[in-house]
Amino acid sequence: MKLGKLLEDAEIVSARGADPELEISGIAAHTDKVKEGSLFICIKGKNGNGHEHICDAIKRGAAVIVTEEEPPDDCRRYVRVPSARSFWAAAENAAAGRPADRLRLIAVTGTNGKSSVTRMLRSIIEAGGERCGEIGTLTGTMTTPDPDVLYPLLAAMERDGCKSAVMEASSHALALDKLAPIRYAGAVFTNLTLDHTDFHGSMEAYGAAKAKLFGMCEKALVCLDDPGMKALSEAKKDGRYFYSMESDAADFTARGLKCTTGGFRYDLLENGRLYRITSPLIGRFHAQNSLAAAGMARLIGIDPCAVKRGIASVGTIDGRMMPVPVKGSKLRAFIDYAHTPDALRVACLSLRECMKPDERLTVIFGCGGDRDRTKRPVMGKVAAQYADKSIITADNSRSEDTYEIIREIVSGMPPYARKVSIADRRQAIAYAVHTALKNDVLLFCGKGHEKYEINADGSHPFDEADEIRKAAASR
């Protein structure tokens, strides 16, 4: 590809030897990906600075350096830009043939609910007869992929016949400008609760990263029930719409919600018109997520019949309040991805709403290592408040000591809380299953769709549903 093609959207501060006709063999943001004729982009990261590796990149064959700083005097070809990260995203979009310019793209952001809303919205769009791509936690290893993965993926979706794509937009991706060249047809804002302060530094910075998406979309749909999002969106403005499980002042309101172990139903109120939404999914939070998906679908012109069909056709969402059937057993177990205080609270309340008065809820959970520590005691407090019993265990401890993480979680729990600490997650699952009584409901939180457990030795295969079934077989 020609260098000029990659520079079309660039804001250039200065340049040397940047011939637009120069042939570029590829784009690299890491020196180990540099090959002869590459364009090397100097990215400043948490654990390194690409500007320190310019000489190494040139030795490896880099033809042009993209930098935010003045390069060394012996750097023959360079382009200096205000933001190397924004340039990286735009260059990858250009190299992929500009798929982000042609696809109808919808973003979903928020602390919780992104994956469920994304999956439901894709189902609705396809129920309307249009092929739709999906990008997020359920389809890849990252919530929002890096530019060198994201834009080629959009191009592949377009080649596969997709006219639209729905994607999760993480706060990290927004803060790091991975999505810089995209103009979204719509964006859903689900909620804003405690998480990721280890990366952003504060809840204010976390909210500011989410808020960037307002300036990147034509229509924004915001949850009116969430205090964080309501404050973030300020007042109703052109292109901003609201959804609510409670308030008729919203553009999309759920009326008469009924949740059971067989699913949920409610009447969606839109501009004075009611239509019935039904789903086999369990829990109030799934109903709220379906309302978000339905509202955005209507804003981009999807027919109400397709909305109803699309939501009803999503039978399960991997790791999201997912029942674990155990052959030959009446054990009632559910797996959910809840790994923040608010998600844990909502998951517990959603199950309780479907439980009988004499049934007891046991929650099995942990907190990730090398991640936001401030939420650990808060999650302990939430578990003690909303579950009858808590089993605290590992959840991707990474380089940290699992026992120390558990101690931080327990520090937020009152002394009278019923709790058991078992550091080995496999043993914790076995204990939960083996000690469950006929009136007990087990809620396993944190792993969700993940099929691995990460400790100091690395990542190891771990399927929570399989472990539950194995434990039930030996019960």
BELZI-V656729 format. One record per run of one state. SS is the DSSP state (a for helix, b for strand, c for the rest). FROM is the first residue (numbers start at 0). TO is the last residue. If there is no record, write none. Layout:
ss=SS from=FROM to=TO
ss=SS from=FROM to=TO
This chain:
ss=c from=0 to=0
ss=b from=1 to=1
ss=a from=2 to=5
ss=c from=6 to=10
ss=b from=11 to=15
ss=c from=16 to=21
ss=b from=22 to=22
ss=c from=23 to=24
ss=b from=25 to=27
ss=c from=28 to=29
ss=a from=30 to=32
ss=c from=33 to=36
ss=b from=37 to=40
ss=c from=41 to=42
ss=b from=43 to=43
ss=c from=44 to=47
ss=b from=48 to=48
ss=a from=49 to=58
ss=c from=59 to=62
ss=b from=63 to=66
ss=c from=67 to=76
ss=b from=77 to=80
ss=c from=81 to=82
ss=a from=83 to=94
ss=c from=95 to=97
ss=a from=98 to=101
ss=c from=102 to=102
ss=b from=103 to=108
ss=c from=109 to=112
ss=a from=113 to=126
ss=c from=127 to=130
ss=b from=131 to=134
ss=c from=135 to=145
ss=a from=146 to=158
ss=c from=159 to=162
ss=b from=163 to=167
ss=c from=168 to=169
ss=a from=170 to=174
ss=c from=175 to=182
ss=b from=183 to=188
ss=c from=189 to=195
ss=a from=196 to=199
ss=c from=200 to=201
ss=a from=202 to=215
ss=b from=216 to=222
ss=c from=223 to=225
ss=a from=226 to=232
ss=c from=233 to=238
ss=b from=239 to=243
ss=c from=244 to=250
ss=b from=251 to=259
ss=c from=260 to=261
ss=b from=262 to=269
ss=c from=270 to=271
ss=b from=272 to=278
ss=c from=279 to=282
ss=a from=283 to=298
ss=c from=299 to=302
ss=a from=303 to=311
ss=c from=312 to=320
ss=b from=321 to=322
ss=c from=323 to=330
ss=b from=331 to=335
ss=c from=336 to=339
ss=a from=340 to=353
ss=c from=354 to=358
ss=b from=359 to=364
ss=c from=365 to=373
ss=a from=374 to=385
ss=c from=386 to=387
ss=b from=388 to=391
ss=c from=392 to=400
ss=a from=401 to=409
ss=c from=410 to=417
ss=b from=418 to=420
ss=c from=421 to=423
ss=a from=424 to=434
ss=c from=435 to=438
ss=b from=439 to=444
ss=c from=445 to=450
ss=b from=451 to=454
ss=c from=455 to=456
ss=b from=457 to=460
ss=c from=461 to=462
ss=a from=463 to=472
ss=c from=473 to=474
